[in-house]
Amino acid sequence: MTDEPADVTATRLAYDTVAEDYADLLRDDLAGSEFDRAMLGVFAEQVTRAGGGVVGDLGCGPGRIAGHLAGLGLDVVGVDLSPAMVEVARRDHPAVRFEVGTMAALPFPDDALAGALAWYSVIHTPDERQAGLYAEFARVIRPGGVLLLAFQVGEDVVHLTHAYGHDLDLHTRRQHPGIVTGRLVGAGFTPTAELIRQAVPPEKSPQGYVLARRDA
């Protein structure tokens, strides 16, 4: 890990620090977000309609989204940078597979996944490396496979020094939907749907969702 970018090391340390409290805080969050459930439901239906297969939860955190997708009938494997997050995910969702890994070098062969989602996980990658991130997603998703992204909408970088009851050093980057879709196209995806919803307190910015299909 000595050659990894400093921001990756800082992100891992931050999520290792907050893993238990993060999981507790967000454990029931999906129950109150009909838009989140709707987009996840569309993703699951599209994967199933296309023949099914393994899907990746990339940047899975404590596994709450992977667990929800498994409940919708998908075969899910979660990947996260933070060993502490993966430990919580394995404990809370023992029927789902989880691995420690980085989104920049995913532990999957080419075209291995029927679909993948990055649920508020691309937000920690600097702009200059995001095109490479989407290219890595395209490598592991088979042609015709589905990708779902979720992110905060905006154009600024937020530096968190205290969150989830802990002091930390974490940068999050709000995303411009037009830039996101442009990067997806450049990586070999065709965007198929986009949803922007307004913030619901304690959120401080609108929330964005983009569905895309891997080009043949």
Buried (B, 14 or more C-beta within 10 A) or exposed (E): EEEEEEBBEBBBBBBBBBBBEBBEBBEEEBEEBEBBBEBBEBBBEBBBEBEBBBBBBBBBBBBBBBBBBBEBEBBBBBBBBBEBBBBBBBEBBEEBBBBBBBBBEBEBEEBBBBBBBBBBBBBBBEEEEBBBBBBBBBBBBBEBBBBBBBBBBBEEEBEBEEBBEBEBEBBBBBBEBEEBBEBBBEBBBEBEBBBEBEEEEEEEBBBBBBBBBBEE
